[in-house]
Amino acid sequence: MSDPASLLPSSEFQYKPFVRRLDDGMETLTCTLEGVRCGSCIQRIEDAVSSIPGVIAVRANATTHRMRLVWQAGEVQPETLLQKISALGFKPTPFNPDQMKQNARQHKEQLLLALGVAAFGMVMLMGFSYSVWAGLALDMGDNTRTLMHWLSALIALPVSAVAGRPFFTSAWKGLRHGQVNMDGPISFAVLMTLAASVAETVRGGEHVYYDAAISLLFFLLIGRVLEAGIRQNAGSAVDNLLALSGGIARKILPDGSILDIRDDELRLGDAVLVASGNHFPADGLVEDHACEVDESLITGETRPRLIKPGEKLVAGTLNLGQAVKMRVTAVDKDTRLAQIAELMERAEQHKGRHQILADRFAVYYAPAVFILSLLGLLVWRFGIGASWHEAVMIAVAVLVVTCPCAVGLATPVVMVGTVGQLMRKGIIVKSSDSLERLAEINGVVFDKTGTLTHGKPELQRVSSQELSGDFSVSLKQAASLTCNSTHPLAKALTSSCPTHAAPNVKEHPGLGLSQQGAEGETKLGSSRFCNISDEERQKWDTGAEDKELQELWFRIPGKTPVRFTFRDEIRGDAKQTVMSLKKSGLDVFMLSGDRANVTEKIAKEIGIEEWQGQCLPEDKVLFLQKHRLIGYKTLMVGDGINDAPALAAAHVSMSPSSASDISQVSADMIFQGEDLASIKSTYELAKRSMRLVKQNLGFAVLYNIITVPLALAGGLTPLIAALLMSSSSIVVMLNALRIRSA
């Protein structure tokens, strides 16, 4: 037995640079796994590694052959985790898209070589078999028939050694570590058929099955080659994203000269020249002039956008205009592109309920197949009185026809395809089980500001405000409190009066901002938060239209409070999105921290009958909890800090990319761009993916219900069993790939 350590990278420097530090003292590493064949392999790895003290999470994917490890730094070393995986017979290597593609290409070439050898052997053996079959009718002599059998053995044995290597190697690795994987029954069936044929040849018998054994390998290899191609085509959206990194960046040196370096060699503050038609290599700011860019990779929005000097760009954005100079503000794993890739990777590796059931099924299935095959052998030989050859062939057919590779692989292929399809639409899925939950919803709850509206309100200057001599002073003082806030109204106030940030400002989600001073507490926020009386409000009341504006109140101890009003436009597709969700049978609600009259006006304009204004964060959570009790499974869509508790409490949640960081962390999915239509398209894609998963699992169950009794009854030869097994795997894989047409 080889040393498990020999399966590890030859040098610690090959994986330590890939270890990433997370919050709360955790570390993570993403690896590629060699030797994974099915769901039982994944289950073994996850069970073994998760049992190690200090491991927080381990997620592996049978489709992408990738694994993500998360552990508490200091409690366990990554070498321990990698050695544990190696001891199970799998080789973990740091995830590298280029290396992974090369490995996949080499694997496919090996399968094609094995397939070619199997095809050659099958044709040759068919010739010998035909002569024997013809000889049976023409009274071929025993010596001649035995010679034909020996010639067949001389071809079949070396051909099976080459053509069966993918199956034999995988099965042996499993057995060597005390496990039976899906290649075990196949390998045992082929070897048992060859052994029975050699025994028959030695004793000069009439019936051998060399052609059946090699034909079995031939058709199984066809399935494996097609599966490898499907797996490669299914691909991973992460690979497509990360393919944009590791390119060449044109760094501008202090003397003005240009130095070509790799993207990963860029540092904060570097100046980079990005030519027309090239991708921006890192996050940064445009410096010299405006440029038109294509952000479709990040946002899903195909329309070009004009970026002005001083505006931010993200890595992966395509420059459509003339060459432009940018200043790097984030590199490597801190870029928006890398963060999106990490979220995508987590989604593809995360398991939903259907996949967990399939993996558990696969763990116990292989041993059950051996027991069933042995039972068939004993019943036919000793119960029915069939010959050893007939009983062995029936046992072989049972072993082959019941291989459940389709069950273990079809579900993750659907998930990978769905996540990739959503990525192309500008939607980031953080866990695949959120797609299952999204497919179950019967209601949608929208936040108002920043979700149904653009979230970019503008400060309104009305005559009563201009008459106040303290207004401009108050505006500057209030803006100093909002400098570091992400609330849309706060940002509007800051942009209308740029100033320095005030110290010791405290944010109260859903209420406002405060600053403790020598004379008392200065407050900026809602009328309730600032304790505004009816008399104080009347001073700023300018009529019915004014009441529909959003507002912030600013109160300084000992001074008359000041009211700032804002107008926020409804998103262009808000009404259409609400109507389309209703047509799909979903109930739509709206919650807002804004005043009731403003909330009501927006609700009526876009067609929402049930709404609630002046909601605190706990009010939104309470709303969701009450509706859950009466049978609602709701999708919560929100963007603000005050929405984070509701996003976490909902059955499933979405947040726009413009949302606060805490909201994006709380949400299950993040949609890019300005359009709300992505909510409906995500819902439809989630429902379709779940239909495909159920179809695949249903087909797999139906396949076994039909084929297993047929094989046990002697109605299938090993060759027919191989055709059926390969066909079933391809059918469910192709069905899973239908998600790409959505």
Buried (B, 14 or more C-beta within 10 A) or exposed (E): EEEBEEBBBEEEEEBEEBBBEEEEEBBBBBBBBBBBBBBBBBBBBBEBBEEBEBBBBBBBBBBBBBBBBBBBBEEBEBBBBBBBBBBBBBBBBBBBBEEBBEBBEEBBEEBBBBBBBBBBBBEBBBBBBEBBEEBEEEEBEEEEBBEBBBBBBEBBBEBBEBBBBBBBBBBBBBBEBEBBBBBBBBBBBBBBBBEBBBBBBEEEBEEBBBBBBBBBBBBBBBBBBBBBBBBEEBBBBBBBBBEBBEEEBBBBEEEEEEEEBEBBBBEEEBBBBBEEEBBBBBBBBBBEEEBBBBBBBBBBBEEBBEBEEEEBBBBBBBBBBEBBBBBBBBBBEEBBBBBBBBBBBBBBBBBBEBBBBBBEBBBEBBBEBBEBBEBBBEBBBEEEEBEEBBBBBBBBBBBBBBBBBBBBBBBBBBBBBBBBBBBEBBBBBBBBBBBBBBBEBBBBBBBBBBBBBBBBBEBBEBEEBEEBEEBEEBBEBBBBBBBEBBBBBBBBBBEBBEBEEBEEBEBBBBBBBBBEEEEEEBBBBBBEBBEBEEEBBEEBEBEEEBBBBBBBBBBBEEBEBBBBBBEBEBBEBBBBBBBBBBEBEBBBBBBBBBBEEBBBBBBEEBEBEBBBBBBBBEBBBBBBEEBBEEEBBBBBBBBBBBBBBBBBBBBBBBBBBBBBEBBBBBBBBBBBBBBBBBBBBBBBBBBBBBBBBEBBBEBBEEBBEEBBEBBBEBEBBBBBBBBBBBBBBBBBBEBBBBBEEB
